[in-house]
Amino acid sequence: MSDSGKRFEFLVNGAPLALLNTETAVAADYLLFLEGVIKALLSDRESLEREANKSGRTINGHGFSFIGSVNIPQVSDEQINPDL
């Protein structure tokens, strides 16, 4: 029997946050793994906003921030935090 699966671990500061074993995983397992990764990334929105701002983009203020970033000119000035 060959082991054709892979094991993915998502660690934050050395602590396991999400685990995926592709050999036995079903669709729900993949979705739960992705949910863990997304929750970890969104827990630090300020860093994500700073990173987006460096590219002239923002993740705040456009009503669909869960989808992704938009160009900063598409967002009014009062919605952009200049302190980030």
NUSETOR-193504 format. One record per residue (C-alpha): residue in one letter; chain; y, x, z. Coordinates in steps of 0.05 Angstrom, whole numbers, padded with zeros to 5 digits. Example, Ala and Ser with C-alpha at 12.3 -4.5 7.8 and 13.67 -1.06 7.14 Angstrom:
residues 2
> aa/ch/yy/xx/zz
> A/A/-00090/00246/00156 $
> S/A/-00021/00273/00143 $
end
This chain:
residues 84
> aa/ch/yy/xx/zz
> M/A/00000/00000/00000 $
> S/A/00067/00030/-00020 $
> D/A/00130/00020/00019 $
> S/A/00178/-00003/-00035 $
> G/A/00230/-00031/00013 $
> K/A/00292/00002/00040 $
> R/A/00323/-00003/00109 $
> F/A/00398/-00008/00114 $
> E/A/00433/00000/00181 $
> F/A/00507/-00013/00191 $
> L/A/00532/00027/00251 $
> V/A/00600/00025/00285 $
> N/A/00614/00084/00330 $
> G/A/00539/00098/00331 $
> A/A/00520/00028/00353 $
> P/A/00478/-00014/00306 $
> L/A/00516/-00076/00282 $
> A/A/00471/-00101/00226 $
> L/A/00403/-00084/00199 $
> L/A/00369/-00102/00133 $
> N/A/00298/-00087/00114 $
> T/A/00293/-00102/00039 $
> E/A/00217/-00102/00039 $
> T/A/00214/-00166/00080 $
> A/A/00284/-00194/00070 $
> V/A/00299/-00263/00041 $
> A/A/00367/-00288/00017 $
> A/A/00388/-00308/00087 $
> D/A/00376/-00237/00112 $
> Y/A/00421/-00208/00058 $
> L/A/00475/-00259/00075 $
> L/A/00471/-00245/00149 $
> F/A/00475/-00170/00137 $
> L/A/00537/-00180/00093 $
> E/A/00567/-00226/00146 $
> G/A/00560/-00171/00199 $
> V/A/00593/-00120/00153 $
> I/A/00651/-00167/00136 $
> K/A/00662/-00186/00209 $
> A/A/00666/-00113/00228 $
> L/A/00717/-00098/00173 $
> L/A/00759/-00159/00189 $
> S/A/00762/-00141/00263 $
> D/A/00814/-00089/00244 $
> R/A/00859/-00127/00196 $
> E/A/00919/-00082/00211 $
> S/A/00883/-00022/00182 $
> L/A/00861/-00063/00122 $
> E/A/00933/-00086/00111 $
> R/A/00959/-00014/00116 $
> E/A/00907/00009/00065 $
> A/A/00925/-00048/00018 $
> N/A/01000/-00033/00026 $
> K/A/00989/00039/00003 $
> S/A/00967/00010/-00064 $
> G/A/01025/-00040/-00067 $
> R/A/00981/-00098/-00046 $
> T/A/00975/-00143/00015 $
> I/A/00919/-00185/00046 $
> N/A/00968/-00227/00086 $
> G/A/01010/-00288/00070 $
> H/A/00981/-00316/00006 $
> G/A/00937/-00371/00036 $
> F/A/00872/-00342/00009 $
> S/A/00870/-00277/00048 $
> F/A/00795/-00284/00057 $
> I/A/00786/-00274/-00018 $
> G/A/00821/-00208/-00025 $
> S/A/00887/-00174/-00036 $
> V/A/00944/-00193/-00082 $
> N/A/01002/-00153/-00109 $
> I/A/01059/-00149/-00058 $
> P/A/01111/-00178/-00107 $
> Q/A/01071/-00244/-00106 $
> V/A/01086/-00252/-00032 $
> S/A/01155/-00266/-00003 $
> D/A/01187/-00210/00037 $
> E/A/01185/-00248/00103 $
> Q/A/01109/-00252/00099 $
> I/A/01100/-00176/00096 $
> N/A/01099/-00139/00163 $
> P/A/01143/-00077/00153 $
> D/A/01115/-00045/00217 $
> L/A/01046/-00034/00186 $
end
